[in-house]
Structure formats: structure tokens, C-alpha cells
Amino acid sequence: MTRVILFDKDGTLMDYHKVWTPYAKRSIEAFAEAFDCHDIKDELAHRLGLINGQIAPNSVLASGTGDIIQDQFERYQTGGGKWMKDFYEENLDALRDSMELIDGAADVLRQLAADGYKNIIVTSDSRLSTEYFIRKFSLESVVHEVVAGDDSPFHKPDIRILEPLCRKTGHSLDEMVMIGDNRADTMLGYEEGLRTIGVLSGTCRREDLEGADMILQSVTDVIDDGRFILEEDGADHA
């Protein structure tokens, strides 16, 4: 019986391109300026997954944690990782200001919460940024837990990121469904049988969403005829 819905944040609940594409461009330009290494900009962008000005599906930028992204900068310049961490923190206000919800995402969270489901955000982004996102859009009452990218040494699709959550809530994987916009989401818990739904509102195309049990255009499509699309007939979630 499904009791817990796990949501990726960027590209699933939040408009990915409004925030992270311009930020990625700014960070590469600022890095090249800070370290006087303009000749590596194209190579760094390609390694991160910024291709022809767009974030590539399943790239480092699309699904990597802060530590993973910082490591890419460190490879090009000693101290580059710390520089990237500082740059991120210095730009948090601008990132927060540019956050926009996917149309209808808040309504989905509210309906699922009203129907008795637990909504949990499972993201590669930091806890600080994720908690700001929740406050900005007044989602405190409909987002019940957060699993952030800096909470654990593991990251999606490694199922070990969910172990503390399972212990805390007492829910097992067969009670959960993961919804996200890239392979790290749709392959989360694949070997363990976690059901996943891919959405096309982020960086991935249909063919990029390996492992998904279902692929939808948007998170709003998880509500079908007034019910969660994978709800079991006769299930009682109260």
C-alpha cells in the first residue's frame, strides 16, 4: 500500500531551467575569471553537462550533489572546490529569488497530503536551499520530511540515502513511490523494487529515464481522476 510519495525537487516540483541553467553559466564564467583560466571554460562546461547552453540529461549538473559539482572544479584548479562552495553560498539569495514552482505542483502536494500521504522531498540540493524553497512557497504543512544532498555521504540513485528516513518513519520501500525528472530518480532503489515515476518537466527525455515504471509529462499528471495514479483500489491512507 502506497503511503509515502518521494519527490525530487529541481525539475519536478521547481522549474529547473529558471534557476540552475543561468547559475551554471555564471559560475563557469566567474571561475574562469577568478583563476585566470578562460581557456578551460568550454571543457569544464562540457564535463559538467552544460552543452550548447543547456543542461544535458543525467549530467553532473542535472543530478549531482554540491560535493560532486565542487569536485569537478577542484580537478581544474587546486582550491577550485572550495571556491565553488563559497560561490554557491554567496549566490544563495539570488538562487532563492529565482525559484519558481512547476505549475500545479503545490496543488498536487496539498491534495496528496489531504488524502493521507506523506510527501517527502529527496533532492541533491542542500538542506539550506531546500528548506528555503519550502518556506518560500508555504509548503511546510504539506512537505513532511526532507532528504537533502548534504545529509548523507550517499546520493541518488544509491538506496542508502533512504535508510535514515525508513528508520525514522517506520515505512518500508514497498510503501513508497519516487517521482523525479532524471535517471538518478528513476533508478533509485531499482534493485530493491522501489517504484518510480519519471516526469519530462526537467532535463531528461523519455529515453533518458531508465528504470521508470511510468513516465508522465509533469508532476500534475500523478493525480488522475482525483486520485494518486498508483493508488491501490480501496486503499485507506487515513
Secondary structure by P-SEA (a helix, b strand, c coil): cccbbbbbccccccccccccaaaaaaaaaaaaaaaccccaaaaaaaaacccccccccccccccccaaaaaaaaaaaccaaaaaaaaaaaaaaaaaaaacccccaaaaaaaaaaaabbbbbbbccccaaaaaaaaaaaccccccccccccccccccccccccaaaaaaaacccccccccccccccccccccccbbbbbbbccccccccccccccccccccccccccccccccccccccc
